[in-house]
Every structure is written in C-alpha cells, then in structure tokens.
Amino acid sequence: MQNKRNLKKSNVLIIIISLFLIIVLGITSYYVKNLESVDILEGNVSLVTKQNEISKTLSTNGFTIDNPKIYLDPYDASPLTALVLFETEEEVSPKVTIEGKDKLTTIETEFAKNTKHYLSIYGLYADYNNKVDISYTLSDGKKITKQVEIQTDKLPDDFVLPTSIKKDSSKLTNDLYFFTPSSKGYTCAYDVNGDVRWYLSNNAIWDNTRLKNGHMMVSTERLVNSPYYMTGLYEIDLLGHIYNEYSIKGGYHHDYFELPNGNLLVASDDFNNEAGTVEDYIVELDRTTGNIVKTWDLKDILN
C-alpha cells in the first residue's frame, strides 16, 4: 500500500516537473523568437538610409586617372552600372566611351569640368569584360586617354529576354529602350540589338518617364494594397541612387506626369470611397515637400 502511495507521489512529481519544463521552454522560446524579430526589424534598413551610408564612403581622394577607383553597382541597385572616381590637377571635362558591338550600341557621355570626378558609367553588358575609355584634354592641348575594364555578373536566372528582334538601323540611334514589368520582373533597358544594357535589381513597376532634370521616377518596391498599388515613388538616376522617396496614402499605380512647375500628377486611389470604385483618384504631389497639394476624384468630375 505504501509503495502505491509512493508511486502516485512520484507520478505527480514527474507531471509537475514536466509541466514546469514545458512552461520554461515555452517562455524561453517566446523570448528567443521576439529577440530574433527585433534583430530582423532592426536590420530592415530602408533603401534611402542604406544609400546615404554608401554615399559617405565614396571619395576621389588619392585616386588618379592612372589609378582610378571603380565601384561596380555602387548603390547595390543597378548591376550594369559603375562609378569611376579620380582627381586631376586642373579642371577637365572627361569623356566616357563604352565600347558596344557596333556604332549604334557604343555609348558616349561627356561630363562637366571639374578636378574631382565622379563618372557615372551606365550601359555595360552583362556577364562581360566591358572596355571603357576615359579621355580628356589638358589646357596645353595634351590629350589623356585611359582604358579601364569592368567585369559584370550574368543576368538573373529569371530575367526575361526578347524572343525576336527586328530593326531598321537606318532609322535608329544609339538610344536605350526602357521597359517596366506589369508585376514581377525587372525594370530594364535594351539597346537596338536587344542586348540588356541596364536594369534595376529592386522590383519597380509602372511608368519610368525621364524627368526634366534627367532623373526618372519609378515605383517603390513595397505594396500599400493588393494587387499592385505601390506605396509611392522613388526619384532615381541610372545608378539607382535614390534622391527622393514620395509616399502616397492611396498608393501609386500606372502613371505619373511632370507638370511645368515641377510637381507631379500621380494616379492614385481612395481605398475607402463609398462607391467601391478603384483607380479614379488623382493627386498633385509637391516635389519639394512631398505634400499632396490637390486631389481630383474622377467620379465627381464626370458627374
């Protein structure tokens, strides 16, 4: 009889210890998960913050035309671009030539006079050892020329390439032709031969018209609402460097237009309108402040 009582006590003790261990393990697991979540949240740095930190590290100091500093994809956003940095004793106007496969795919860019040179290189071929010529003329008439080689990585495996290319070379120039995906994919540019010469590694959709200042607007990579309403717009250059981010309560979709005063008309939405309609809302965005200065509800206009 005594043995049975002892056995019962032992079983109860085992159950109590087991419950205690389960509770302790549960609490420990909870805190570990929360600590991991905090780490993930803290590591989720915005693209603007990340790029600002990168910009602080870019300097021409100590580099010359004979030994320039070359950053491939300097802002981790545009893999077929590079930044070439160097200094000269006198102000010069460098000219950059990226050798293409023919005359229509060779890209030339001339930069303003300076002694500190940040040369944006765009239009590189993927998975290729690109030859880039840098030249300028000194005040005494002496011409300086330097060729650098820039090796790029191959395109992502999910990159969609043209299946057919037809052209009339007599009517074409060495322009690049820009495209954006309808949903997933890569905002990119092809040359007249159909070779990819530029793309963004971050997902960006909708319009990508060039602005008067030479920059372009692309959507952010974040959804504010499904299926394709993005949180807003980035103003970028071809290096993928973000100059401004504009967030819009109703999101951004399909199109924007630059007004004569520099503001943007942006196709947006009102997710809480009583009519239950979509994509009939337009906002005027102040480019300087990022504020919405005017809105139009197309339902009211049409009625």
FENGI-V587486 format. One record per backbone hydrogen bond with DSSP energy under -1.0 kcal/mol. CO is the residue of the C=O (numbers start at 1). NH is the residue of the N-H. Records with the same first field share a line. If there is no record, write none. Layout:
# FENGI-V587486
CO: NH, NH
This chain:
# FENGI-V587486
1: 5
2: 6
3: 7
4: 8
5: 9
6: 10
7: 11
8: 12
9: 13
10: 14
11: 15
12: 16
13: 17
14: 18
15: 19
16: 20
17: 21
18: 22
19: 23
20: 24
21: 25
22: 26
23: 27
24: 28
25: 29
26: 30
27: 31
28: 32
29: 33
30: 34
31: 35
32: 36
33: 37
34: 38
35: 39
36: 40
37: 41
38: 42
39: 43
43: 45
46: 50
47: 51
48: 52
49: 53
50: 54
51: 55
52: 56
54: 57
55: 58
60: 63
63: 87
69: 85
71: 83
73: 76
77: 201
78: 81
80: 124
81: 73
82: 121
83: 71
84: 119
85: 69
86: 117
92: 114
94: 111
95: 135
96: 109
97: 133
98: 107
102: 105
107: 98
109: 96
114: 92
115: 88
117: 86
119: 84
121: 82
128: 130, 152
130: 150
131: 99
132: 148
133: 97
134: 146
135: 95
136: 144
138: 141
142: 138
144: 136
146: 134
148: 132
150: 130
153: 127
156: 159
168: 171
169: 172
177: 190
179: 188
187: 200
188: 179
189: 197, 198
190: 177
191: 194
195: 191
198: 189
211: 214
215: 211
216: 236
218: 234
222: 231
225: 229
229: 224, 225
230: 252
231: 248
232: 220
233: 246
234: 218
235: 243, 244
236: 216
237: 240
241: 237
244: 235
246: 233
248: 251
252: 230
253: 255
255: 267
257: 265
259: 262
263: 259
264: 285
265: 257
266: 283
267: 253
270: 273
273: 276
280: 298
281: 268
282: 296
283: 266
284: 293
285: 264
286: 290
291: 286
294: 284
296: 282
297: 301
298: 302
299: 303
